[in-house]
Amino acid sequence: SMTKTSAEEFAEEALDYKERGFQAYKLHVLGEYKFDIKCCEAVRQAVGPDYPLMIDVVSAYNQREALIVGRELERLDFYWYEEPLRDYDIHGYKMLADTLDIPIAGVEVNEGSLYTTPEYIVQRAVDIVRSDVSFKGGVGQVKKTAALAEAFGLNLEIHTNPNPLLDATNLQVALSLKNSDFFEQLIPESLYDFGVKETVHIDKEGFAHAPKGPGHGIEIDWDFVNRYKILEL
C-alpha cells in the first residue's frame, strides 16, 4: 500500500486487493505507533484471520514503540514486521528479534549492501533479509546476499520498485532464488505503467509471471520515451 491517513482507507484497500487475488497485503504506515496499531486492527478485521499481512514502518519507531507495536502485531497474527528501527540500530533489532515471535524484516536500505548485511544475519538481528537490485548493488550483489541468507536458514524477500524495468528485474531475481517467497508490487499499480510495452502484474490467482524477453524481459516503449524526453546527450 501507499501511506494513508485513516484506518478505513487501509481496510478498504486491503479487502479490495484480497478479492482481486493478491496473496498478501502490506501496510506502509505513518510511523505514529498508536495510530498504526489501529490501522493494523482495522485491516485484520476486514480481511479475516487467515490472510497474510505485513507492516512496513520505514524506520520510524524508537525501541519502546517498536516493542509495543510488535506485541500488538503478534496478537493480530501479522506475517512480518518490517524496518521498525533505523538500520544502524543493530542492537535494537537484535532485541526485537530475540523478544518477539513475529519475524523481523530489515536491512533493505543499509549502506554497504553485501558488506554490512552479514553482521545482521550472523547476530540474527533480522529474521528476513530485504533487498532490491536498484539500490543494493545490482543483480549479482542481491544473489550473493540471498545465498548468504540461505546458508543461515533465512529468506531474502525482494523490495518493490515503481520503475517497471527494475520491477521486472527484481522479479527475475526472486524467481531464481530458493529462499524467496513473495513478489512485492506497489499499489495502485496503474501509477507505474509507463515507458514500456508491458508491465509485471499480479494475476487473479495472486501470481506474477516472468516476462519472456531476454534479460529483464521487458520491451521499452521508445515512442513514449521519445515523446517525453527533455534532453538527448
C-alpha positions as CSV (number, residue, x, y, z in Angstrom):
1,S,0.0,0.0,0.0
2,M,0.9,3.6,-0.2
3,T,0.7,5.6,3.1
4,K,-2.8,6.5,4.1
5,T,-4.4,8.9,6.7
6,S,-7.2,6.7,8.0
7,A,-7.6,3.1,9.2
8,E,-10.7,2.8,7.0
9,E,-8.7,3.5,3.8
10,F,-6.2,0.8,4.6
11,A,-9.0,-1.7,5.4
12,E,-11.0,-1.0,2.2
13,E,-7.9,-1.3,0.0
14,A,-6.7,-4.5,1.7
15,L,-10.1,-6.2,1.2
16,D,-10.2,-5.0,-2.4
17,Y,-6.8,-6.5,-3.2
18,K,-7.6,-9.7,-1.4
19,E,-10.7,-10.1,-3.6
20,R,-8.6,-9.4,-6.7
21,G,-6.5,-12.4,-5.8
22,F,-3.4,-10.9,-4.2
23,Q,-2.0,-13.4,-1.7
24,A,-0.9,-10.9,0.9
25,Y,-1.1,-7.2,1.8
26,K,1.5,-4.8,3.3
27,L,0.7,-1.5,5.1
28,H,3.1,1.4,4.7
29,V,2.1,3.2,7.9
30,L,2.7,6.7,9.1
31,G,5.0,5.8,11.9
32,E,2.8,7.1,14.7
33,Y,2.6,3.9,16.7
34,K,-0.8,4.2,18.3
35,F,-2.5,5.2,15.0
36,D,-0.5,2.4,13.2
37,I,-1.9,-0.2,15.6
38,K,-5.5,1.0,14.9
39,C,-4.8,0.7,11.2
40,C,-3.5,-2.9,11.6
41,E,-6.5,-3.8,13.7
42,A,-8.9,-2.4,11.0
43,V,-7.2,-4.3,8.2
44,R,-7.1,-7.6,10.1
45,Q,-10.8,-7.3,10.9
46,A,-11.5,-6.5,7.2
47,V,-9.6,-9.4,5.6
48,G,-10.3,-12.1,8.2
49,P,-8.0,-14.2,10.3
50,D,-6.1,-16.3,7.7
51,Y,-4.9,-13.7,5.2
52,P,-1.1,-12.8,5.4
53,L,-0.5,-9.2,6.4
54,M,2.8,-7.3,6.8
55,I,3.7,-3.8,8.0
56,D,6.5,-1.5,6.9
57,V,7.3,1.2,9.4
58,V,10.1,2.8,7.3
59,S,12.3,3.0,10.4
60,A,10.1,5.4,12.3
61,Y,9.9,4.0,15.8
62,N,12.2,4.1,18.8
63,Q,12.8,0.8,20.6
64,R,10.0,1.2,23.1
65,E,7.4,2.0,20.4
66,A,8.7,-0.8,18.2
67,L,8.3,-3.4,21.0
68,I,4.8,-2.2,21.8
69,V,3.7,-2.4,18.2
70,G,5.4,-5.8,17.7
71,R,3.4,-7.3,20.6
72,E,0.2,-6.0,19.0
73,L,1.2,-7.4,15.6
74,E,1.7,-10.8,17.2
75,R,-1.8,-10.6,18.7
76,L,-3.1,-9.7,15.2
77,D,-1.1,-12.6,13.7
78,F,0.9,-10.5,11.2
79,Y,3.3,-12.3,8.9
80,W,6.3,-9.9,9.2
81,Y,7.3,-6.7,10.8
82,E,9.5,-4.6,8.5
83,E,12.0,-1.9,9.3
84,P,10.7,-0.8,12.8
85,L,14.0,0.9,13.6
86,R,16.8,2.7,11.9
87,D,19.2,0.3,10.2
88,Y,22.2,1.4,12.2
89,D,20.5,0.2,15.4
90,I,21.6,-3.4,15.2
91,H,21.3,-3.8,19.0
92,G,17.7,-2.7,18.9
93,Y,17.0,-5.1,16.0
94,K,18.5,-7.9,17.9
95,M,16.5,-7.0,21.0
96,L,13.3,-7.2,18.9
97,A,14.3,-10.4,17.2
98,D,15.1,-12.0,20.5
99,T,12.0,-10.8,22.3
100,L,9.3,-11.1,19.6
101,D,7.9,-14.1,17.8
102,I,6.9,-12.2,14.7
103,P,9.7,-12.3,12.1
104,I,11.6,-9.0,11.8
105,A,12.5,-7.9,8.3
106,G,15.1,-5.4,7.6
107,V,18.4,-4.1,6.1
108,E,16.6,-3.0,3.0
109,V,18.4,0.3,2.6
110,N,21.5,-0.1,4.8
111,E,24.7,1.2,3.1
112,G,27.3,-1.3,2.0
113,S,24.9,-3.9,0.9
114,L,26.7,-7.3,0.9
115,Y,29.4,-5.9,3.2
116,T,27.2,-4.7,6.0
117,T,24.3,-7.2,5.9
118,P,26.3,-10.2,7.2
119,E,26.5,-8.8,10.7
120,Y,22.7,-8.7,11.0
121,I,22.5,-12.2,9.7
122,V,25.2,-13.6,12.0
123,Q,23.8,-11.9,15.1
124,R,20.3,-12.9,14.0
125,A,19.2,-9.3,14.3
126,V,16.7,-9.9,11.4
127,D,14.7,-12.9,10.5
128,I,14.0,-11.9,6.9
129,V,16.6,-10.1,4.7
130,R,15.2,-7.4,2.4
131,S,16.9,-6.4,-0.9
132,D,16.5,-4.6,-4.2
133,V,18.6,-4.6,-7.4
134,S,18.3,-0.9,-7.8
135,F,20.0,0.2,-4.5
136,K,21.7,-2.9,-3.2
137,G,24.4,-3.3,-5.8
138,G,22.6,-4.9,-8.7
139,V,21.7,-8.5,-9.6
140,G,25.0,-10.1,-8.6
141,Q,25.1,-8.5,-5.1
142,V,21.5,-9.4,-4.4
143,K,22.0,-13.0,-5.3
144,K,25.2,-13.2,-3.2
145,T,23.3,-11.8,-0.2
146,A,20.5,-14.3,-0.8
147,A,23.0,-17.1,-0.8
148,L,24.4,-15.9,2.5
149,A,20.9,-15.6,4.0
150,E,20.1,-19.1,2.8
151,A,23.2,-20.5,4.4
152,F,21.9,-19.2,7.7
153,G,18.3,-20.5,7.1
154,L,16.8,-17.1,6.3
155,N,14.7,-15.9,3.4
156,L,15.6,-12.9,1.3
157,E,12.5,-11.1,0.1
158,I,12.7,-8.6,-2.7
159,H,11.6,-5.0,-2.4
160,T,9.1,-3.5,-4.8
161,N,10.2,-0.9,-7.3
162,P,8.0,1.7,-9.1
163,N,10.2,1.6,-12.2
164,P,8.7,-1.1,-14.5
165,L,12.2,-2.2,-15.8
166,L,13.6,-2.6,-12.2
167,D,10.4,-4.2,-11.1
168,A,10.8,-6.9,-13.8
169,T,14.5,-7.3,-12.9
170,N,13.6,-7.8,-9.2
171,L,11.0,-10.4,-10.3
172,Q,13.6,-12.3,-12.4
173,V,15.9,-12.4,-9.4
174,A,13.2,-13.5,-7.0
175,L,12.3,-16.4,-9.3
176,S,15.9,-17.6,-9.3
177,L,16.1,-17.8,-5.5
178,K,15.1,-20.8,-3.4
179,N,14.7,-18.7,-0.3
180,S,12.3,-16.1,-1.6
181,D,8.5,-16.5,-1.3
182,F,7.0,-13.2,-2.4
183,F,7.0,-10.7,-5.3
184,E,6.0,-7.3,-3.9
185,Q,4.1,-4.8,-6.1
186,L,3.4,-1.2,-5.1
187,I,-0.3,-0.4,-5.5
188,P,-2.2,1.1,-7.2
189,E,0.0,-0.5,-9.9
190,S,-1.5,1.6,-12.7
191,L,0.5,4.6,-11.5
192,Y,3.7,2.9,-12.8
193,D,2.6,1.6,-16.2
194,F,4.7,3.9,-18.4
195,G,7.7,3.7,-20.7
196,V,7.3,0.0,-21.5
197,K,5.1,-2.1,-23.7
198,E,4.1,-4.5,-21.0
199,T,4.5,-4.5,-17.2
200,V,4.5,-7.1,-14.5
201,H,1.1,-7.6,-12.9
202,I,-0.4,-10.0,-10.4
203,D,-2.9,-12.4,-11.9
204,K,-6.3,-13.4,-10.5
205,E,-4.7,-16.3,-8.6
206,G,-2.1,-14.0,-7.0
207,F,0.9,-14.9,-9.1
208,A,3.4,-12.7,-11.0
209,H,4.8,-14.2,-14.2
210,A,8.2,-13.5,-15.6
211,P,8.4,-11.6,-18.9
212,K,9.5,-13.8,-21.8
213,G,12.0,-11.5,-23.4
214,P,15.8,-11.6,-22.9
215,G,17.4,-10.1,-19.8
216,H,14.8,-8.5,-17.6
217,G,12.3,-9.4,-20.3
218,I,10.6,-6.0,-20.7
219,E,10.4,-4.2,-24.1
220,I,10.9,-0.4,-23.8
221,D,8.3,1.8,-25.4
222,W,10.6,4.1,-27.4
223,D,7.7,6.1,-28.8
224,F,6.8,7.0,-25.2
225,V,10.4,7.8,-24.3
226,N,10.9,10.0,-27.4
227,R,7.7,11.8,-26.8
228,Y,8.6,12.8,-23.3
229,K,12.4,13.2,-23.4
230,I,13.8,16.5,-22.3
231,L,17.4,16.2,-23.5
232,E,19.4,13.8,-25.6
233,L,23.1,13.5,-24.9
